[in-house]
Amino acid sequence: MPRTRPFAEPYSFLPQDLERTFAIDGAKFADGAGSFEHSLFAPIHYEPGYAYPLVVLLDGSGDERQLRHLMPLLSLRNYVAVSPRGLPLIDRDAAQRRFGWRQNEEHIQRAQQRVFDCVEIASRQFNVARNRVFLMGTDRGGTMAMRIGLSHPSRFAGVISLRGALPRGGTPFGNLLTARRLSLFVGTDRGSQRYPAARVCEDLRLLHAAGLSITLREYPRGRNLLRQMLADVDRWLINEVTAQKNQRVESHAE
């Protein structure tokens, strides 16, 4: 299991106003505030001279601290990552404040801005490849990630949705011509009530009809579901980054 320990002193390449800093086997996590709470991740043996792919995570629970649990399953070496806190959910029956990603106009606009701000926050602190920004979400965060990615495809290299359905309503395919260059990864689990197989098939037909490039993985339910999903996401991300590098080499050779 990855070893976690808090540090009292911030690392030299992290901003001084971050509230808490953690390390997991040499990779570093930090919680920050500002206009909204967020978490940042720096990989093991971070090299300032290398431009890292950036993963922006929208966790379905709206808890930015889930980045600490997901990145050790994805990779502790390959990426810089950042996760914003979700937007407040108004629930009169809830004893505590809850956060998440609702598909209404206010949440969509604020979530988009929060994602764009996260890219800027990560880019100010780390050396990030701006042409290799990947938006990833789980559950309702996956649905929001798909909406934002398809609406602003020129800002992202790809979108990953784990157990998140394709968004409905609004105009998620408003930039379809540009979105056809966007790579998509969708992970689902069999027997899911939130994202049932019939909805998965319907979404897949819609994406194919729109001419979008998609990788779909279906997983059996079990204890290691998320670990299996993220292992495949890591391989997919590496393939996408490698393909981008190869395309640049070919273009320079012509």
Order of alpha helices (4+ residues) and beta strands (2+ residues): beta-beta-beta-beta-beta-alpha-beta-beta-beta-alpha-beta-alpha-beta-alpha-beta-alpha-beta-alpha
